[in-house]
Amino acid sequence: MDTTETDLDRLRRDLADRLDGLRRSTAATADDRRPVALDQSSVGRLSRMDALQMQAMAQATEGRRAREILRIEATLKRIEAGDYGWCVSCGEAIAPKRLAADPTVATCIDCAAAGG
């Protein structure tokens, strides 16, 4: 893998910024994922259904956000270990275009296609 130290520093900063933004979003949307009150005297049935739908959407978004956080953290560890750009399954170099499309990928295209 032919990545310069400057490229890795830039990538490290970009990933750290993205990680920080994701963590801020997680904190900012915590209330949206809280359980919905079932008190019928204060909230009508349709409003409660709407609130449940909004809660489910917020939880799904948080799930995607959590998976992205894990991918970024794993990528940062690979950078620090000097393993960035190498497939974690077969050890071959990951194509630069693949990394440019998603810098957090951990496998080459062949291993990804094989489910690795």
Buried (B, 14 or more C-beta within 10 A) or exposed (E): BEEEEEEBEEBBEEBEEBBEEBEEBBEEBEEBBEEBEEEEEEBEEEEBEEBEEEBEEBEEBBEEBEEBBEBBEEBBEBBEEEBBBBBBBEEBBBBEEBBEEEBBBBBBBEBBEEEE
